[in-house]
Amino acid sequence: MTEIKNPLQTLTAHIERAEKKTHRPRKSVTLLAVSKTWPADELRKLAVQGQHCFGENYLQEALTKITALADLNLEWHFIGPIQSNKTRDIACNFDWVQSIDRIKIARRLSAQRPVERDVLNVCIQVNIDDEASKSGVKSDDVLALAEQISQLDHLQLRGIMVIPEKTSDPQQQHASFQKAQQLFSQLVTLYPSVDTLSMGMSADMDSAIAQGSTMVRIGTALFGQRHTPASK
């Protein structure tokens, strides 16, 4: 009788096949569950199955879940745009921030990180295709921002996060991911702490893994289509 796999098992197996196909070590790609708009009960179901890392875009919604799931000792990533008036709550409650695109925000996060907590892991969000409608620092400005972040006492620079322009053209997709991988490789040579290339979502994870992604951010393939209004 064929074993019926749940979405987490199916996705984990898919990532492992992609790793093998591109001669990557097993478990070299971390799965970040993008859980925005989904209630804490749905996250708990995934956590019980073994999912540890969750990414949230909306602060107030995330804080409710972090409190409700505190007994599970999960790893929380903030992956949405950051307003200055929200840095304190982010610094106090998250393990990672993947959406830093200006030094003002980085400095506030460092200054507001509680001393009793470990350093806050951060990624620079890069607008890899220079889209006017998208957040993120330009590729040419990444190294300068990385140097500034590396001097902040309570932040640990871990890498970059990218959201390429949506396209059905495999060559364009490949070019965007390759550009991000090259930028990531530059940072690796400069900073021993850099080990994370957060790149790839439900529709393009295979291409992202082939180009060196170490973390894929998956929502739809785990939870299905979103239907709950998000609260910011």
N, C-alpha and C positions, 0 to 999 in steps of 0.2 A: 504494500500500500504506500503510495507516495506521501511523503511528509508535507504538510501544508505549512509554509513559512509565513510569519507575520512580516509587516513592512520593515521593521528594524533588522530582522534576520536576512530578509531579501536584500536590503541595501548594504548591509555589512558584507554579504557574499559578493555583491556587485563590486564594491570597492576592492575587495581582495582579488577578484579576477582582473580588475584594471591594474592593480599593483603588479600582479604576476605578468600580465601582458607587456608591461613596459619595464620589466626587470627591476621593479622597485622592491625593497624589503617588505615583508608582510608587516602590517600595522604601522607602516611609515606615513599613512594618511589618517588623520584624526577626523572623526565625524562630529560636526557641530550641528545639533538639532536647532533649527530656527523656529522658535516656538511662539513668536508674536501672534497675538489674538487668540491663542489657545489657552483654555483654563488649566489651573494647576492640576486638576485630576487627570487630565490627559498626559501631562508631563510626568506625573507620578507613575502612570502605567508604563511609560518608556523607561523610566529610571529603574523600576523593578525588573525590567528585562535586561538591564545592563548599561543603558545610556547614561553617560556621566556629564557631558558638556552641553550646555544650553545657551543659545544666543537670543537676546531680546533687543528690540528696537525702541520701545516706548517705556519710559522710566517708571511712571506710576503703576502701570500694569505689571511691570517686572518686579517692583518692590513688593507687591501683594503676593506674587508667586514665590519670591525668595523667602518671605516670612512663612508662607504656608508649607513650604517644602524644606524648611531648615533642618529637619531631622534626617534628611538624606545626604547631607554634605556634598551637594552638587557643585560643579564648577560653572560660574556664571560669566558670560561674555556680553558686554554692551556693544552693539554693532550699528546703532543708529546715529543720526546727527546729534551733536552735543551743543546745547545752549549753555552759556556761562552760568546762569542761575541754577543749573542742575548738576554742576560738577561735584558738589559736596556729597550729594546722595549717591552719585555714581562711584566716587572715590571710596566711600564708606561701605558699599554693598557688593561691588563686583570684584571678580578675580582678574578679569581681562577687560581692556577697552580696545576695540579694533578700528575705531573710526576717528582717530586723531588726525586733523589736517591743518592745525595751526598751533604755534608755540604757546599762545595765550592759554588755550585749553589745557595743554600739557602741564604748564606751570601751575595752574589752579588744581589740577588733579594731584600733582605731586605734593603741593602744600597742604591739601586737605585729606591726604591719605592717613588714616589713623596709625599711630606709631606702633600699636600692638598687632597690626596686621602685616603680613609679608608685603614686599614691594608689589606694586600694581603692574601687571604685564600689559604692554601696549604694542599695538601695531599702527603704522601710519597708513591711512587710507589714501590710495593713489587713484587719481582720475586718469586711468591709463590711456583712454581714448580721447581725452580733452573734450568731454561733452559739457556743453554750457549748462545743462539742467542737472548735472550730477555733482555731489560733494566730492571732496578729495583734493589733495595737493597735486600740482603738475609734476610729471616725471623729473623734469629738470631741477625741481626744488626739493626733491626727497633727501638727498645727501645732506643739504644744509640743515633741514629740519631734524634729521636723525642725529646730527652732531649736537644740536641744542638739547634734544631729549636725552641723549646719553649723559649729559651733565646734571640731570635732575636726580636728587637723592632717592626719591621714593617711587620712581618708575624704572621698569626694566624693559628696554627695547627688545622686542621679540621678532619683528619683521614687518611685512606689509600686507594690506588687505586690498583687493581690487574687485571691482564689479565692471567687467567689460561691457561695451555697447552691445545691445541685443542684436543678433544677426543670425540669419540662416546660412550664411556663407562660411563654410568650414575654413577657408583660407584666411579670412579676416579674423575669425575666432582664434585660429592658430597664431596669427601674428600678434594679437593682443596678449595672449597668454605667454608667448615667447618673450615679448618685451618686458612683461612683469617678471618673468623668471630671470632675465638678465639683470634687471634692477635689484632683485633679491640677492643674486649671486654677488653683486658689488657690496651690498651691505654685510653679507656673510664674511667677506674678506676683511671688513673693517671692524666688526663688532662680534666678539665671541658669543654674546648672548642671543644673537639673531639666528633663529632656527625655524621660523614660521612664515610660510607663504600661503595666506588664506585666500583661496581662489577656487571657484567652481561651485555651481549650484545644481539643482535637480536636472536641468536641461543640458548642462555642459560639463558635468563632472568628469567624464571620461577624457575629454580633451585637456581639461585642467590637470588631471593626474598625470597624463602623458607629458605635460610640460613642467612637471615638478611640484605641483601643489602638495602642501603638507597638511592642509586642512580644507575640507569641503563643507560648505554651509547649506544644509538641506532642510527644507520645510515641506514642500508639497509631497515629495516622495515618502515622507514619514507620516504626515498628518492628513494629507488630502488637500482639497481646495479650501482656502479660508472662507469662512462665512460669518464670522463674528466681527462686529465693528471694533476697531482698535481704540483704546483709550490712551491718550498721551499723558 
